Amino acid sequence: MTTAPPGRSAGLRPALIGFAVAVVVVVLAILLPRLFNWQVNAETFAPLHADWKPRVGPGTIPAVALAIAALVFAPRLARSLRWRWLLLGSFAVGLAWMLSLAFVDGVAGVSGILVKPHEELNTAHQVTSIPAMLHEFIARIPLHSSHHWQVQVAGHPPGALLFFVALVHVGLGSGFAAGMAVTVLAATIPVAVLLTLRRLGAGDGARLAAPFLVLAPAAIWESVSGDAVFATVSTWGLCALAFAATARGWRRITGWSLLAGLLLGYTVFLSYGLVLIAIAALAILVLARSWRPVPIVLSVVAAITLAFAAGGFAWWRAYPVLSQRYFDGIASMRPYPYWVWADFACLAISAGPVVGSVIAIALVRVRSWRSEPAELRPIILLVLAAVAMVLLADVSGMSKAEVERIWLPFIPWLLVGTALLPPRWMRIAFAGQLAVGLLVEHLLHINW
């Protein structure tokens, strides 16, 4: 029904080179600490925060069956389905993929992570006054403070804790209920990305990337991690921004801009590192050739920031305190010379090794930007924006290890670049992605 965007036939060589580099980085990150007895202070299967634990479980057969069906049918269906059915199917298949992988460990695959003492959900049950929590939040970040926050709470602004407080208050405070809520929200991420691409004029590219977005290995972490919530909010915020920047009429521009400001403003209070989402936001505005949403979006973001500050939490005061807590903890024992490149091994597992192909092709294609079809430019620029976000997060030294989940908000914007893959390589790469998801889930026990 639809055809591949023009220009996709080129790029097999960079795709193969990028894929090979990603695989080599993963292999080296796994082998070198073991060969040379490097103390990198991850779990037993560095660089991932995971342990070696081969197993099968209730989710094994559904996960394998879904992977086989997806390999056979997903690319063709993504090209031919009506748009609304593509969006609905992306949500449903993504949810099934996440749950089947999680249920390899049975019910504990959904409920077991969030109930751990260091997670926000545990603390959320203890919050009796939100104003009091906000007023004392910064004072309880330092490791040496009395009644200091658990690591996950201390490591994020209070927006993350407030999300789980809300779940507790609406009756979703058990590990399983909260895990399901997180998983359902995460299943909407591909929908937001597809809508964004189409709004920016890359509808055919969105169809090509859809299977990779829906069935990425990142699903392993999206169903067990609060970072999936951060990814969901930030992705929908960028989607709303794309609608605002391309809307006609001030009523629609204002409505979409208000929504974008609310979501992106709250994103900043979910994770300190997500200020980097501003790079993707800038890319969207450039692609839309419109700055009309900026005053409204920035005003809403400023209002949210000031509201938190009035409640007792000033972001600019908290970040230096958090940085000190970070280096007072295990971060001081994680060697930067290893993690500055091993983080990319974690990314190549969570996003899948195809991310190497995507980055390589995008870097090649940007050199011929002016001659690239208009259909491909949004994809190239969004990939480059994601690369910039990842690089800045990496060199900051504030993302040493655990980025397989921490970088979940960046991964979808990397995977949109799968639309650039040459046809001869696309199905093979997709099969590799599915295999990585199945192997990681069945061979490793993820501790986040």
Secondary structure, 3 states (H helix, E strand, C coil): CCCCCCCCCCCHHHHHHHHHHHHHHHHHHHHHHHHCCCCCCCCCCCCCCEEECCCCCCCHHHHHHHHHHHHHHHHHHHHHCCHHHHHHHHHHHHHHHHHHHHHHHCCHHHHCCCCCCCCHHHHHCCCCCHHHHHHHCHHHCCCCCCCCCCHHHHCCCHHHHHHHHHHHHCCCCCHHHHHHHHHHHHCCHHHHHHHHHHHCCCHHHHHHHHHHHHCCCCHHHHCCCCHHHHHHHHHHHHHHHHHHHHCCCHHHHHHHHHHHHHHHHHHCCCCHHHHHHHHHHHHHHHHHCCCCCHHHHHHHHHHHHHHHHHHCCCHHHHHHHHHHHHHHCHHHHCCHHHHHHHHHHHHHHHCCCHHHHHHHHHHHHHHHHHHCCCCCHHHHHHHHHHHHHHHHHHHCCCCCCCHHHHCCCCHHHHHHHHHHCCHHHHHHHHHHHHHHHHHHHHHEEECC
